[in-house]
């Protein structure tokens, strides 16, 4: 007798093969069989009319801190995600010397917009080495599986001390060899890869650039030698891809004999650069080496409201007067003080934020009850203002004050240079790409893209009106088998015998995203943006139900994943 049989579902198995109606049987945490009219089970679920798919694998998150205090790893676990990989972009919390965590917090706060007060209270730092950190993660039960990568910033700071925080400082030969040794140690202990950041967008809270920004080839190649000795791991990179950048990174990956995985987004300032980088990745693959581009499935959008980090008035002197007030007190001031609202809408002395607002209102959109991730310019704040005879500033303020001060705007600042998702369609469908820009756990006051697995299915598989849709089989394979194989997780992402029983049962017709919201549930009362979904009837991790009818069950079958995994 099986432990579980999910009967008569529309099985989309993660391989890309055509959907079929079948049963899925589970025994001892693994898929036991997929086919018609399977035998009896201790528990049976009628999935007639529902999609049965593998659990989603999200390879680009920043739960490095949250995973040490939150056993449910929300919001990702609300969106069918059963495995998360963090430590991306060269930032993280191990290795760390005793008493030296302040800089790593400062770096994470600046790069990933996670408040330092939250990290200082929430992360215990009861480890030093990266293997110690993995052991700390392994000691905690959770709803999803987690996996960690070794971040360049933490490694450099650990080996070089304060010098390592300055990207211009050059390590000695001995320091490079120590980085290589620690990289090998981390990978042998179960790190999924080594990550580095080489983008000027990444700065610590105190304004310093990320430590790995300009690491020389000698440093990169030394670390690559550690990867080569370990014989495992992915080299993950976030870079501006200036002249010679890709070549240096690819040379390091070639020396290591390991896959290269590059974050790839369209930026407004250089809207065609992503094509050049993708062409280079294709060249590497044609030469027989392993490389991919991590891409998103929607615009990367800054969310703005009266309680978020950024909004059109955040730098205005009239707003700064209220910085000590609670969100509710600020809202009440705005409601009751017409002079305050008038001053907010005026250009402050010296210009202030007017330049930002003038440049952005044409790409700024209200967020409705059903968020639109391919908004039309005719629905922008600027267009609404023109139609209504108001200023864009007045429209933006009114929209944010709606819903008793809970109204939100979205500014798509990447992957939306041309005002549609046609570029994203090209990215997603390219065979050299994997899904990997959701950033779960990061940018908690400005971005809420951890819900991307849900919008991937709804937008591209059902709701898109401004261009072609994509087959559900393709989309699910991209978010399951595709992401799993990118990190050697061959034991999951596929509904086939011997694979891990990570399963989603989805009411696809009802699947939808709710509006993002600001909540205050982080350590020290910290704020974050979250987004819920409807349509997840059941989510299983290793055959244990973690979500039922969109709500967490409280079960914690998730474990730390150490390194590459093989199916039975």
DRENTIBA-966159 format. One record per residue (C-alpha): residue number from 1; residue in three letters; x, y, z. Coordinates in Angstrom, 1 decimal, m for minus. Example, Ala and Ser with C-alpha at 12.3 -4.5 7.8 and 13.67 -1.06 7.14 Angstrom:
<recs>
REC   nr  rest      px      py      pz
REC    1   ALA    12.3    m4.5     7.8
REC    2   SER    13.7    m1.1     7.1
</recs>
This chain:
<recs>
REC   nr  rest      px      py      pz
REC    1   UNK     0.0     0.0     0.0
REC    2   UNK     1.3     3.4    m0.9
REC    3   UNK     1.6     6.3     1.6
REC    4   UNK    m0.2     8.7    m0.8
REC    5   UNK    m1.9     8.6    m4.2
REC    6   UNK    m2.9    11.8    m5.9
REC    7   UNK    m5.6    10.5    m8.3
REC    8   UNK    m6.8    11.6   m11.8
REC    9   UNK    m4.8    14.8   m11.9
REC   10   UNK    m3.5    16.6   m15.0
REC   11   UNK     0.1    15.5   m14.6
REC   12   UNK     2.6    18.0   m15.9
REC   13   UNK     5.7    16.1   m14.8
REC   14   UNK     8.5    18.7   m15.2
REC   15   UNK    10.1    17.0   m18.2
REC   16   UNK     8.4    19.2   m20.7
REC   17   UNK     6.4    16.3   m22.0
REC   18   UNK     2.7    16.7   m22.8
REC   19   UNK     0.3    16.7   m19.9
REC   20   UNK    m1.7    13.5   m19.2
REC   21   UNK    m4.3    12.4   m16.8
REC   22   UNK    m2.7    10.0   m14.3
REC   23   UNK    m2.2     9.0   m10.7
REC   24   UNK     0.9     9.9    m8.7
REC   25   UNK     1.9     7.5    m5.9
REC   26   UNK     4.3     8.4    m3.1
REC   27   UNK     6.2     5.9    m0.8
REC   28   UNK     8.7     6.9     1.9
REC   29   UNK     9.1    10.4     0.6
REC   30   UNK     9.7     9.5    m3.0
REC   31   UNK     7.7     9.2    m6.2
REC   32   UNK     6.8     5.5    m6.4
REC   33   UNK     4.8     5.4    m9.6
REC   34   UNK     3.0     7.6   m12.1
REC   35   UNK     0.3     6.1   m14.2
REC   36   UNK    m3.4     5.1   m14.5
REC   37   UNK    m5.4     3.5   m11.7
REC   38   UNK    m2.6     2.9    m9.2
REC   39   UNK    m3.2     0.8    m6.1
REC   40   UNK    m4.6     1.7    m2.7
REC   41   UNK    m2.9     4.2    m0.4
REC   42   UNK    m3.2     5.4     3.2
REC   43   UNK    m4.2     8.8     1.9
REC   44   UNK    m5.8     9.6    m1.4
REC   45   UNK    m6.5    13.0    m3.0
REC   46   UNK    m8.9    13.5    m5.8
REC   47   UNK    m7.1    15.8    m8.2
REC   48   UNK    m9.7    15.7   m11.0
REC   49   UNK    m9.3    18.9   m13.1
REC   50   UNK    m6.2    20.0   m11.1
REC   51   UNK    m2.7    20.3   m12.3
REC   52   UNK    m0.2    18.0   m10.5
REC   53   UNK     3.4    19.3   m10.9
REC   54   UNK     6.8    19.0    m9.2
REC   55   UNK     7.6    21.4    m6.4
REC   56   UNK     9.2    24.6    m7.7
REC   57   UNK    13.0    25.0    m7.3
REC   58   UNK    14.0    28.7    m6.8
REC   59   UNK    17.8    29.0    m7.2
REC   60   UNK    18.2    32.7    m6.7
REC   61   UNK    17.1    33.8    m3.2
REC   62   UNK    18.7    35.6    m0.3
REC   63   UNK    17.3    33.8     2.7
REC   64   UNK    20.8    33.5     4.3
REC   65   UNK    19.5    35.2     7.5
REC   66   UNK    15.8    34.5     7.4
REC   67   UNK    16.4    30.7     7.0
REC   68   UNK    18.0    30.8    10.5
REC   69   UNK    14.9    32.1    12.2
REC   70   UNK    11.9    31.4     9.9
REC   71   UNK    11.1    27.7     9.5
REC   72   UNK     8.5    28.5     6.9
REC   73   UNK    10.7    30.6     4.6
REC   74   UNK     7.8    32.8     3.5
REC   75   UNK     6.8    34.2     1.0
REC   76   UNK     8.4    31.5    m1.1
REC   77   UNK     6.6    28.6     0.6
REC   78   UNK     3.2    30.2    m0.3
REC   79   UNK     4.1    30.0    m4.0
REC   80   UNK     4.7    26.3    m4.5
REC   81   UNK     8.5    26.5    m3.8
REC   82   UNK     9.9    23.4    m2.1
REC   83   UNK    13.6    24.1    m2.6
REC   84   UNK    15.4    27.4    m2.3
REC   85   UNK    19.1    28.2    m2.9
REC   86   UNK    20.6    31.3    m1.3
REC   87   UNK    24.0    32.9    m0.8
REC   88   UNK    23.8    34.5    m4.3
REC   89   UNK    25.5    37.7    m5.5
REC   90   UNK    28.5    37.4    m3.2
REC   91   UNK    26.7    38.3     0.0
REC   92   UNK    26.0    36.1     3.0
REC   93   UNK    26.9    35.3     6.6
REC   94   UNK    29.7    32.7     6.5
REC   95   UNK    32.5    32.4     7.1
REC   96   UNK    32.6    35.1     9.8
REC   97   UNK    35.1    35.7    12.7
REC   98   UNK    33.7    36.1    16.2
REC   99   UNK    32.6    39.6    16.7
REC  100   UNK    33.0    40.6    13.1
REC  101   UNK    29.4    40.2    11.9
REC  102   UNK    28.8    43.9    11.8
REC  103   UNK    30.3    44.4     8.4
REC  104   UNK    28.4    41.4     6.9
REC  105   UNK    25.2    42.9     8.2
REC  106   UNK    26.2    46.3     6.8
REC  107   UNK    26.9    44.7     3.4
REC  108   UNK    23.7    42.7     3.3
REC  109   UNK    21.6    45.7     4.3
REC  110   UNK    23.1    47.8     1.6
REC  111   UNK    23.1    45.2    m1.2
REC  112   UNK    19.8    43.4    m0.5
REC  113   UNK    17.8    46.0     1.5
REC  114   UNK    17.3    43.8     4.6
REC  115   UNK    17.3    46.1     7.7
REC  116   UNK    20.4    45.9     9.9
REC  117   UNK    18.3    45.9    13.0
REC  118   UNK    16.4    42.8    11.7
REC  119   UNK    19.6    41.0    11.0
REC  120   UNK    21.3    42.0    14.2
REC  121   UNK    18.5    40.6    16.2
REC  122   UNK    17.5    37.6    14.0
REC  123   UNK    20.8    36.1    13.0
REC  124   UNK    22.6    34.5    16.0
REC  125   UNK    26.0    34.0    14.3
REC  126   UNK    26.7    30.9    16.4
REC  127   UNK    29.1    29.7    13.7
REC  128   UNK    32.5    30.7    12.2
REC  129   UNK    33.4    28.5     9.2
REC  130   UNK    31.1    27.8     6.3
REC  131   UNK    30.7    24.2     7.4
REC  132   UNK    29.6    25.4    10.8
REC  133   UNK    27.0    27.6     9.1
REC  134   UNK    25.7    24.6     7.2
REC  135   UNK    25.5    22.6    10.4
REC  136   UNK    23.4    25.4    11.9
REC  137   UNK    21.0    25.4     9.0
REC  138   UNK    20.9    21.6     9.2
REC  139   UNK    19.9    21.7    12.9
REC  140   UNK    16.6    23.4    12.1
REC  141   UNK    13.5    21.8    10.7
REC  142   UNK    11.6    23.8     8.1
REC  143   UNK     8.8    23.6     5.5
REC  144   UNK    11.1    23.8     2.5
REC  145   UNK    14.5    22.4     1.6
REC  146   UNK    17.3    25.0     1.7
REC  147   UNK    20.7    25.1     0.1
REC  148   UNK    23.5    27.6     0.5
REC  149   UNK    26.4    29.0    m1.5
REC  150   UNK    29.7    30.5    m0.4
REC  151   UNK    29.7    34.3    m0.9
REC  152   UNK    32.8    36.1    m2.1
REC  153   UNK    32.2    39.1     0.1
REC  154   UNK    32.2    37.1     3.3
REC  155   UNK    35.1    34.9     2.2
REC  156   UNK    37.3    37.9     1.3
REC  157   UNK    36.5    39.8     4.6
REC  158   UNK    37.2    36.6     6.6
REC  159   UNK    40.6    36.1     5.1
REC  160   UNK    41.8    39.7     4.6
REC  161   UNK    40.1    41.4     7.6
REC  162   UNK    39.2    45.0     7.1
REC  163   UNK    41.3    45.2     4.0
REC  164   UNK    39.0    42.7     2.4
REC  165   UNK    36.1    45.1     2.6
REC  166   UNK    37.8    47.4     0.2
REC  167   UNK    37.5    46.1    m3.3
REC  168   UNK    40.6    47.9    m4.4
REC  169   UNK    42.8    46.0    m2.0
REC  170   UNK    44.8    43.1    m3.5
REC  171   UNK    45.2    39.9    m1.5
REC  172   UNK    48.6    38.4    m1.1
REC  173   UNK    49.5    35.0    m2.5
REC  174   UNK    49.0    33.5     0.9
REC  175   UNK    45.6    35.0     1.2
REC  176   UNK    44.5    33.8    m2.2
REC  177   UNK    45.6    30.3    m1.3
REC  178   UNK    43.6    30.5     2.0
REC  179   UNK    40.5    31.6     0.0
REC  180   UNK    41.0    28.6    m2.3
REC  181   UNK    41.3    26.3     0.7
REC  182   UNK    38.2    27.6     2.4
REC  183   UNK    36.3    27.4    m0.9
REC  184   UNK    37.3    23.7    m1.3
REC  185   UNK    36.3    23.2     2.4
REC  186   UNK    32.9    24.8     1.9
REC  187   UNK    32.1    22.9    m1.2
REC  188   UNK    33.1    19.6     0.3
REC  189   UNK    30.9    20.3     3.3
REC  190   UNK    27.9    20.9     0.9
REC  191   UNK    28.0    24.4    m0.5
REC  192   UNK    26.1    24.5    m3.8
REC  193   UNK    28.6    26.9    m5.3
REC  194   UNK    30.7    30.1    m5.0
REC  195   UNK    29.1    33.5    m5.8
REC  196   UNK    30.5    36.8    m6.6
REC  197   UNK    29.3    40.3    m7.4
REC  198   UNK    31.0    42.7    m9.8
REC  199   UNK    28.3    45.3   m10.2
REC  200   UNK    28.4    48.9    m9.0
REC  201   UNK    24.8    48.6    m8.1
REC  202   UNK    25.9    46.6    m5.0
REC  203   UNK    27.0    48.8    m2.1
REC  204   UNK    27.2    48.3     1.6
REC  205   UNK    24.9    50.4     3.8
REC  206   UNK    27.8    52.7     4.5
REC  207   UNK    28.3    53.4     0.8
REC  208   UNK    31.3    51.2     0.1
REC  209   UNK    31.2    49.1    m3.0
REC  210   UNK    30.8    45.3    m2.6
REC  211   UNK    34.2    43.8    m1.7
REC  212   UNK    34.4    41.6    m4.8
REC  213   UNK    33.7    44.4    m7.3
REC  214   UNK    37.1    44.5    m8.9
REC  215   UNK    38.8    41.3    m7.7
REC  216   UNK    41.7    40.6   m10.0
REC  217   UNK    42.1    37.5   m12.1
REC  218   UNK    44.7    36.1    m9.7
REC  219   UNK    42.1    36.1    m6.9
REC  220   UNK    39.4    34.6    m9.1
REC  221   UNK    41.7    32.0   m10.5
REC  222   UNK    42.9    31.0    m7.0
REC  223   UNK    39.3    30.5    m5.9
REC  224   UNK    38.7    28.5    m9.1
REC  225   UNK    41.5    26.2    m8.1
REC  226   UNK    39.6    25.5    m4.8
REC  227   UNK    36.5    24.7    m6.8
REC  228   UNK    38.5    22.4    m9.1
REC  229   UNK    40.0    20.5    m6.2
REC  230   UNK    36.5    20.1    m4.7
REC  231   UNK    35.1    19.0    m8.1
REC  232   UNK    31.7    20.5    m7.4
REC  233   UNK    29.7    23.8    m7.3
REC  234   UNK    28.5    26.5    m9.6
REC  235   UNK    30.2    29.8   m10.2
REC  236   UNK    27.4    32.3    m9.9
REC  237   UNK    28.0    36.0   m10.7
REC  238   UNK    26.2    39.3   m10.8
REC  239   UNK    28.1    41.7   m13.0
REC  240   UNK    27.8    44.9   m15.0
REC  241   UNK    29.6    43.0   m17.8
REC  242   UNK    31.9    45.8   m18.9
REC  243   UNK    34.8    45.2   m21.2
REC  244   UNK    36.7    42.0   m20.4
REC  245   UNK    34.4    41.0   m17.6
REC  246   UNK    32.7    38.0   m19.1
REC  247   UNK    36.0    36.7   m20.5
REC  248   UNK    37.6    36.8   m17.0
REC  249   UNK    34.7    35.1   m15.4
REC  250   UNK    34.5    32.4   m18.1
REC  251   UNK    38.2    31.8   m17.8
REC  252   UNK    37.8    31.2   m14.0
REC  253   UNK    34.9    28.8   m14.6
REC  254   UNK    36.9    27.0   m17.3
REC  255   UNK    39.9    26.6   m14.9
REC  256   UNK    37.5    25.3   m12.2
REC  257   UNK    35.8    23.0   m14.6
REC  258   UNK    32.5    24.1   m13.2
REC  259   UNK    29.3    25.7   m14.6
REC  260   UNK    29.1    29.5   m14.9
REC  261   UNK    25.8    31.0   m14.1
REC  262   UNK    25.3    34.7   m14.9
REC  263   UNK    22.4    37.0   m13.7
REC  264   UNK    20.9    38.5   m16.8
REC  265   UNK    18.4    41.4   m16.9
REC  266   UNK    17.6    44.2   m19.3
REC  267   UNK    18.7    47.6   m18.0
REC  268   UNK    17.3    50.9   m19.3
REC  269   UNK    20.7    52.5   m19.8
REC  270   UNK    22.0    49.6   m22.0
REC  271   UNK    18.8    47.8   m23.2
REC  272   UNK    20.8    45.6   m25.6
REC  273   UNK    23.6    44.5   m23.3
REC  274   UNK    21.8    41.4   m22.2
REC  275   UNK    21.9    40.1   m25.8
REC  276   UNK    25.7    40.5   m25.9
REC  277   UNK    26.1    38.6   m22.7
REC  278   UNK    23.7    35.9   m23.8
REC  279   UNK    25.6    35.5   m27.1
REC  280   UNK    28.8    35.0   m25.0
REC  281   UNK    27.1    32.3   m23.0
REC  282   UNK    26.0    30.6   m26.2
REC  283   UNK    29.6    30.6   m27.3
REC  284   UNK    30.7    28.9   m24.1
REC  285   UNK    28.1    26.2   m24.5
REC  286   UNK    29.0    25.7   m28.1
REC  287   UNK    32.6    25.1   m27.0
REC  288   UNK    31.3    22.2   m24.8
REC  289   UNK    31.5    24.0   m21.4
REC  290   UNK    28.7    24.5   m19.0
REC  291   UNK    27.1    28.0   m18.7
REC  292   UNK    23.7    29.5   m18.3
REC  293   UNK    22.0    32.9   m17.7
REC  294   UNK    19.6    33.4   m14.8
REC  295   UNK    16.6    35.4   m16.0
REC  296   UNK    13.4    36.7   m14.6
REC  297   UNK     9.8    36.0   m15.8
REC  298   UNK     8.4    39.5   m15.3
REC  299   UNK     9.7    43.1   m14.8
REC  300   UNK    11.7    43.8   m11.7
REC  301   UNK     9.5    46.3   m10.1
REC  302   UNK    10.1    48.7    m7.3
REC  303   UNK     6.9    48.8    m5.2
REC  304   UNK     6.1    52.2    m3.7
REC  305   UNK     3.7    53.1    m0.9
REC  306   UNK     3.6    55.2     2.2
REC  307   UNK     5.2    52.4     4.2
REC  308   UNK     7.9    51.2     1.7
REC  309   UNK    11.5    52.2     1.4
REC  310   UNK    11.1    54.2    m1.8
REC  311   UNK     8.3    56.4    m3.2
REC  312   UNK     8.1    59.7    m5.1
REC  313   UNK     8.2    61.8    m1.9
REC  314   UNK    10.7    59.8     0.2
REC  315   UNK    13.4    62.5    m0.1
REC  316   UNK    11.0    65.5     0.1
REC  317   UNK    11.6    67.8     3.2
REC  318   UNK     7.9    67.7     4.0
REC  319   UNK     8.0    63.9     4.2
REC  320   UNK    11.2    63.8     6.2
REC  321   UNK     9.5    66.0     8.8
REC  322   UNK     7.4    62.9     9.6
REC  323   UNK    10.2    60.3     9.7
REC  324   UNK     9.8    59.7    13.5
REC  325   UNK     6.0    59.0    13.2
REC  326   UNK     4.5    55.6    12.9
REC  327   UNK     2.9    54.7     9.6
REC  328   UNK    m0.6    55.2    11.0
REC  329   UNK     0.4    58.6    12.4
REC  330   UNK     1.9    59.7     9.1
REC  331   UNK    m1.3    58.7     7.3
REC  332   UNK    m3.5    60.6     9.7
REC  333   UNK    m1.3    63.7     9.2
REC  334   UNK    m1.7    63.4     5.5
REC  335   UNK    m5.4    63.0     5.8
REC  336   UNK    m5.9    65.9     8.2
REC  337   UNK    m3.3    68.4     7.0
REC  338   UNK    m4.1    70.0     3.6
REC  339   UNK    m1.1    72.3     3.9
REC  340   UNK     1.3    69.3     4.3
REC  341   UNK    m0.2    67.7     1.2
REC  342   UNK     0.2    70.9    m0.7
REC  343   UNK     3.9    71.2     0.3
REC  344   UNK     4.5    67.6    m0.7
REC  345   UNK     3.3    68.3    m4.2
REC  346   UNK     5.5    71.4    m4.6
REC  347   UNK     9.1    71.4    m5.8
REC  348   UNK    11.3    71.7    m2.7
REC  349   UNK    14.1    74.2    m2.4
REC  350   UNK    17.1    73.1    m4.6
REC  351   UNK    15.0    70.7    m6.7
REC  352   UNK    14.9    67.7    m4.5
REC  353   UNK    13.2    64.6    m5.9
REC  354   UNK    11.5    66.3    m8.8
REC  355   UNK    14.0    65.0   m11.4
REC  356   UNK    13.3    61.4   m10.3
REC  357   UNK     9.6    61.9   m10.5
REC  358   UNK     9.7    63.7   m13.8
REC  359   UNK    11.7    60.8   m15.3
REC  360   UNK     9.6    58.0   m13.9
REC  361   UNK     5.9    58.8   m13.8
REC  362   UNK     5.5    57.5   m17.3
REC  363   UNK     6.7    54.1   m16.1
REC  364   UNK     4.9    54.1   m12.7
REC  365   UNK     1.6    52.2   m12.3
REC  366   UNK    m1.0    51.7    m9.6
REC  367   UNK    m1.3    48.1    m8.3
REC  368   UNK    m4.8    46.8    m8.4
REC  369   UNK    m6.4    43.8    m6.8
REC  370   UNK    m5.1    41.6    m9.6
REC  371   UNK    m1.5    43.0   m10.1
REC  372   UNK    m0.7    43.6   m13.8
REC  373   UNK     2.9    42.6   m14.6
REC  374   UNK     2.8    43.8   m18.2
REC  375   UNK     1.1    47.2   m17.7
REC  376   UNK     0.3    49.4   m20.6
REC  377   UNK     1.7    53.0   m20.8
REC  378   UNK    m1.9    54.3   m21.1
REC  379   UNK    m2.4    53.2   m17.4
REC  380   UNK     0.7    55.0   m16.1
REC  381   UNK     0.6    57.7   m13.4
REC  382   UNK     1.6    60.2   m16.1
REC  383   UNK    m1.2    59.1   m18.4
REC  384   UNK    m3.8    59.2   m15.6
REC  385   UNK    m2.6    62.7   m14.7
REC  386   UNK    m3.0    63.9   m18.3
REC  387   UNK    m6.5    62.5   m18.6
REC  388   UNK    m7.6    63.9   m15.3
REC  389   UNK    m6.0    67.3   m15.5
REC  390   UNK    m3.9    66.7   m12.4
REC  391   UNK    m0.2    66.7   m11.8
REC  392   UNK     1.6    63.3   m11.7
REC  393   UNK     2.6    64.1    m8.2
REC  394   UNK    m1.0    64.5    m7.1
REC  395   UNK    m2.1    61.3    m8.8
REC  396   UNK     0.8    59.4    m7.2
REC  397   UNK     0.0    60.7    m3.7
REC  398   UNK    m3.8    60.0    m4.1
REC  399   UNK    m3.0    56.4    m5.2
REC  400   UNK    m0.8    55.8    m2.3
REC  401   UNK    m3.3    57.2     0.2
REC  402   UNK    m6.0    55.0    m1.1
REC  403   UNK    m7.1    51.9     0.9
REC  404   UNK    m6.5    53.9     4.1
REC  405   UNK    m2.9    54.6     3.2
REC  406   UNK    m2.2    51.1     1.9
REC  407   UNK    m2.2    51.9    m1.9
REC  408   UNK     0.8    50.8    m3.9
REC  409   UNK     2.5    51.8    m7.1
REC  410   UNK     4.9    49.8    m9.2
REC  411   UNK     7.9    51.1   m11.1
REC  412   UNK     9.3    48.4   m13.5
REC  413   UNK    13.0    49.4   m13.6
REC  414   UNK    14.5    46.4   m15.2
REC  415   UNK    13.3    44.0   m18.0
REC  416   UNK    10.9    46.7   m19.2
REC  417   UNK    12.8    49.2   m21.2
REC  418   UNK    10.4    49.0   m24.1
REC  419   UNK     7.2    48.9   m22.1
REC  420   UNK     6.3    45.3   m22.8
REC  421   UNK     7.5    41.7   m21.9
REC  422   UNK     8.6    40.8   m25.4
REC  423   UNK    12.2    40.9   m24.2
REC  424   UNK    11.4    38.6   m21.3
REC  425   UNK     9.7    36.2   m23.7
REC  426   UNK    13.0    36.0   m25.6
REC  427   UNK    14.9    35.4   m22.4
REC  428   UNK    12.6    32.7   m21.0
REC  429   UNK    12.5    30.8   m24.2
REC  430   UNK    16.2    30.8   m24.9
REC  431   UNK    17.7    27.3   m24.2
REC  432   UNK    20.7    28.8   m22.4
REC  433   UNK    18.6    30.4   m19.7
REC  434   UNK    17.2    29.2   m16.3
REC  435   UNK    14.7    31.1   m14.1
REC  436   UNK    16.6    32.8   m11.3
REC  437   UNK    15.9    36.5   m10.5
REC  438   UNK    13.2    36.2    m7.9
REC  439   UNK    15.4    37.4    m5.0
REC  440   UNK    13.2    35.9    m2.3
REC  441   UNK    14.1    37.3     1.2
REC  442   UNK    15.8    40.3    m0.2
REC  443   UNK    14.9    43.9    m1.0
REC  444   UNK    12.1    43.5     1.5
REC  445   UNK    11.1    47.2     1.5
REC  446   UNK    11.1    47.7    m2.3
REC  447   UNK    10.6    44.5    m4.3
REC  448   UNK     8.3    41.5    m3.8
REC  449   UNK     9.3    39.1    m6.6
REC  450   UNK     9.4    35.9    m4.6
REC  451   UNK     5.9    35.3    m6.0
REC  452   UNK     7.4    34.9    m9.5
REC  453   UNK     6.7    31.2    m9.7
REC  454   UNK     3.0    32.0    m9.5
REC  455   UNK     3.0    34.8   m12.0
REC  456   UNK     5.1    32.7   m14.3
REC  457   UNK     2.2    30.3   m14.6
REC  458   UNK    m0.7    32.8   m14.6
REC  459   UNK     0.8    35.5   m16.8
REC  460   UNK     2.6    33.3   m19.4
REC  461   UNK     0.4    30.3   m19.3
REC  462   UNK    m3.0    31.9   m19.1
REC  463   UNK    m3.5    35.6   m18.9
REC  464   UNK    m1.1    37.4   m21.2
REC  465   UNK    m2.9    39.6   m23.8
REC  466   UNK    m0.1    41.8   m25.2
REC  467   UNK     1.9    39.0   m26.9
REC  468   UNK     2.2    35.2   m27.2
REC  469   UNK     1.6    32.9   m24.2
REC  470   UNK     3.7    29.8   m23.4
REC  471   UNK     2.7    26.2   m22.9
REC  472   UNK     2.2    25.2   m19.3
REC  473   UNK     4.4    22.1   m19.8
REC  474   UNK     7.3    24.4   m20.8
REC  475   UNK     6.8    26.8   m17.9
REC  476   UNK     6.6    24.1   m15.3
REC  477   UNK     9.7    22.4   m16.7
REC  478   UNK    11.6    25.7   m16.6
REC  479   UNK    10.8    26.3   m12.9
REC  480   UNK    11.3    22.6   m11.8
REC  481   UNK    13.6    20.4   m13.8
REC  482   UNK    15.4    23.3   m15.4
REC  483   UNK    16.3    25.0   m12.2
REC  484   UNK    17.1    21.8   m10.3
REC  485   UNK    19.5    20.5   m12.9
REC  486   UNK    21.3    23.9   m13.0
REC  487   UNK    22.6    23.1    m9.5
REC  488   UNK    22.9    19.3   m10.0
REC  489   UNK    19.8    18.6    m8.0
REC  490   UNK    18.8    15.5   m10.0
REC  491   UNK    16.7    14.0    m7.3
REC  492   UNK    13.9    16.6    m7.7
REC  493   UNK    12.0    18.7   m10.2
REC  494   UNK    10.5    15.7   m11.9
REC  495   UNK     7.4    13.5   m11.2
REC  496   UNK     9.1    10.1   m12.0
REC  497   UNK     9.8     7.1    m9.9
REC  498   UNK    12.8     7.5    m7.6
REC  499   UNK    12.6    11.2    m7.4
REC  500   UNK    11.8    13.2    m4.3
REC  501   UNK     8.1    13.6    m3.7
REC  502   UNK     8.0    17.4    m3.9
REC  503   UNK     4.6    18.0    m5.4
REC  504   UNK     2.2    20.8    m6.2
REC  505   UNK    m1.5    20.2    m6.8
REC  506   UNK    m2.8    23.4    m8.4
REC  507   UNK    m6.2    24.7    m9.3
REC  508   UNK    m4.9    26.4   m12.4
REC  509   UNK    m8.1    28.1   m13.3
REC  510   UNK    m8.3    29.7    m9.8
REC  511   UNK    m4.5    30.4    m9.5
REC  512   UNK    m3.9    34.1    m8.9
REC  513   UNK    m1.8    36.6    m7.0
REC  514   UNK    m3.1    38.9    m4.4
REC  515   UNK    m1.9    42.5    m4.0
REC  516   UNK     1.5    42.9    m2.2
REC  517   UNK     1.2    44.2     1.3
REC  518   UNK     3.5    45.6     4.0
REC  519   UNK     3.7    43.6     7.2
REC  520   UNK     5.8    43.9    10.3
REC  521   UNK     6.8    40.4    11.3
REC  522   UNK    10.6    40.4    11.0
REC  523   UNK    12.8    40.4    14.1
REC  524   UNK    12.8    43.7    15.9
REC  525   UNK     9.5    44.4    14.3
REC  526   UNK    11.0    44.8    10.9
REC  527   UNK     9.0    45.6     7.9
REC  528   UNK     8.7    43.6     4.7
REC  529   UNK     6.6    43.3     1.5
REC  530   UNK     4.9    40.0     1.1
REC  531   UNK     2.4    38.6    m1.5
REC  532   UNK     0.0    35.7    m1.1
REC  533   UNK    m1.6    33.5    m3.7
REC  534   UNK    m4.7    31.5    m4.2
REC  535   UNK    m5.0    28.2    m6.1
REC  536   UNK    m2.4    26.0    m4.3
REC  537   UNK    m4.6    23.1    m3.1
REC  538   UNK    m1.7    21.1    m1.8
REC  539   UNK     2.1    21.3    m1.6
REC  540   UNK     4.1    18.4    m0.5
REC  541   UNK     7.8    18.2     0.5
REC  542   UNK     9.1    14.6     0.6
REC  543   UNK     5.5    13.5     0.6
REC  544   UNK     4.6    15.6     3.7
REC  545   UNK     1.9    18.2     3.1
REC  546   UNK     3.2    21.7     3.9
REC  547   UNK     0.4    23.8     2.2
REC  548   UNK    m3.3    23.0     2.0
REC  549   UNK    m5.7    25.4     0.3
REC  550   UNK    m3.1    28.2     0.3
REC  551   UNK    m2.3    28.0     4.0
REC  552   UNK     0.8    26.5     5.7
REC  553   UNK     0.0    23.3     7.6
REC  554   UNK     2.8    23.8    10.1
REC  555   UNK     4.6    20.6     9.0
REC  556   UNK     8.4    20.9     8.7
REC  557   UNK     9.8    18.2     6.5
REC  558   UNK    12.4    20.4     4.8
REC  559   UNK    16.1    19.8     5.2
REC  560   UNK    19.4    21.3     4.3
REC  561   UNK    20.6    20.1     0.9
REC  562   UNK    24.3    19.5     0.8
REC  563   UNK    25.8    19.6    m2.7
REC  564   UNK    24.6    17.8    m5.8
REC  565   UNK    22.0    15.1    m5.5
REC  566   UNK    21.2    11.9    m7.5
REC  567   UNK    17.9    10.3    m8.0
REC  568   UNK    17.5     6.8    m6.7
</recs>
